Amino acid sequence: MTEPGGLPQSGEALLFLTDEQLRKGIEAMFFAYRGFTADPDRILDGLDYGRAHHRALHFVNRLPGTTVNNLLAVLGVTKQSLNRVLRRLIADGLVDSRVGRADRRERHLYLTEAGRALERRLSAAQRARMRAAYRAAGHEAVAGFRMVLEAMMDDDIRQQYLALRDQRG
């Protein structure tokens, strides 16, 4: 017996997906990502920002007081790339960079009120899209989807994700 989309029903049978079924999954991820980023992209485009700005805002909001070095590790980008993004966000009054108390070489990052407002606007669009998709798919599909995403992560990135996921906030 098969589910919609031609996939076998049993979890055991899913271990033996055909190349065609995998191709369809890959394409679904590409198109889902387009949808997931479309709403924030429209907002960002009107402000002359890009997805890198959005990711920085998201994680500074998620980790208030995070250091630049920690943000580099979370985002997995080059220092040059992150510095370009942070300089703009700081200059535009969206991120506040504070000197560390214990180590004055460190810079701790916080969103300003304007930064929090923009981050809320960007994430609200994505939360609405995910909420609708999750409701349509149902609880079991949501849990399975999260398991698939986590299984696709490299081990070191999964550990980072799990540590962040387990933090309150």
C-alpha positions in Angstrom: 0.0 0.0 0.0 1.3 3.5 -0.8 0.7 7.0 0.6 -0.1 10.1 -1.5 3.0 10.8 -3.7 3.6 7.1 -4.3 5.7 6.5 -1.1 5.4 3.1 0.7 3.5 3.3 4.0 5.7 1.3 6.3 8.8 3.0 7.7 10.8 -0.1 6.9 10.1 0.2 3.2 11.2 3.9 3.3 14.8 2.7 3.7 14.7 1.5 0.1 13.6 4.6 -1.8 14.3 4.7 -5.5 16.4 7.4 -7.1 13.2 8.9 -8.5 11.6 9.2 -5.1 14.8 10.8 -3.7 14.9 13.2 -6.7 11.3 14.2 -5.9 12.2 14.8 -2.3 15.2 16.9 -3.3 13.0 19.0 -5.6 10.4 19.4 -2.9 13.0 20.7 -0.6 14.2 23.3 -3.2 10.7 24.5 -3.8 9.7 24.5 -0.1 12.8 26.6 0.6 11.7 29.1 -2.0 8.4 29.3 -0.3 9.9 29.5 3.2 12.2 32.4 2.2 9.8 34.2 -0.2 7.9 36.3 2.5 11.0 37.5 4.3 12.8 38.1 1.0 10.1 40.5 0.0 10.5 42.4 3.3 14.3 42.4 3.1 14.3 43.5 -0.5 12.4 46.6 0.4 15.0 47.4 3.0 18.0 46.5 0.8 19.0 43.6 3.0 19.5 40.0 2.1 19.2 36.6 3.7 22.5 36.9 5.5 21.1 39.9 7.4 18.0 37.9 8.2 20.0 35.0 9.6 22.1 37.3 11.7 19.0 39.0 13.1 17.4 35.7 13.9 20.4 34.3 15.8 21.2 37.5 17.6 17.6 37.6 18.7 17.7 33.9 19.7 21.1 34.3 21.6 21.1 37.9 23.1 24.6 38.8 24.1 26.2 36.3 21.9 29.7 37.1 20.8 30.8 37.7 17.3 32.9 34.5 17.4 29.9 32.4 18.6 27.7 33.9 15.8 30.5 33.0 13.3 30.3 29.4 14.5 26.5 29.2 14.4 26.2 30.8 11.0 29.2 29.0 9.5 30.2 32.0 7.5 33.5 33.8 7.0 34.6 36.6 9.4 34.7 39.0 6.4 31.1 38.1 5.4 29.7 38.4 8.9 31.6 41.7 9.5 30.0 43.2 6.4 26.5 42.2 7.5 27.1 43.3 11.1 28.5 46.7 10.2 25.4 47.4 8.2 23.0 46.2 10.9 24.9 48.2 13.5 25.0 51.3 11.3 21.3 51.1 10.7 20.5 50.8 14.4 19.3 47.3 14.4 22.1 45.6 16.3 24.0 46.9 19.3 27.6 45.8 19.8 28.9 46.0 23.4 32.4 45.5 24.7 32.7 42.4 26.9 33.0 42.9 30.7 35.3 39.9 31.3 37.2 40.2 28.0 37.2 43.7 26.5 38.3 42.2 23.1 34.9 40.4 22.8 31.9 42.1 21.2 28.5 41.0 22.5 25.6 41.5 20.2 22.0 42.5 21.0 19.1 43.6 18.9 17.8 47.1 19.4 14.1 47.7 19.6 14.1 48.4 15.9 16.0 45.2 15.3 13.6 43.2 17.4 10.7 44.7 15.5 12.2 43.7 12.1 13.1 40.2 13.3 9.5 39.7 14.6 8.2 40.8 11.2 10.5 38.5 9.3 9.9 35.5 11.6 6.1 36.0 11.8 5.9 35.4 8.0 7.9 32.2 8.3 6.0 31.0 11.5 2.7 31.5 9.7 3.8 29.4 6.7 5.3 26.7 8.9 2.2 26.7 11.2 -0.1 26.2 8.2 2.1 23.4 6.8 2.4 21.7 10.1 -1.3 21.8 10.6 -1.9 20.4 7.2 0.6 17.6 7.7 -0.3 16.5 11.2 1.6 15.8 14.4 3.3 12.6 13.2 4.5 14.1 9.9 5.9 17.1 11.8 7.9 14.9 14.1 9.1 12.8 11.2 10.0 15.9 9.2 12.1 17.2 12.1 13.8 13.8 12.3 14.6 13.9 8.6 16.1 17.4 8.9 18.2 16.4 11.9 19.4 13.2 10.2 20.6 15.3 7.2 22.8 17.5 9.4 26.5 16.8 9.7 27.3 15.5 13.2 29.0 18.7 14.4 26.2 20.9 13.1 23.6 18.6 14.6 25.3 19.0 18.0 25.2 22.8 17.6 21.6 22.7 16.6 20.6 20.4 19.5 22.4 22.6 22.0 20.6 25.7 20.6 17.3 23.9 20.5 17.6 22.8 24.1 18.2 26.4 25.3 15.2 28.2 26.7 14.0 31.2 24.7 
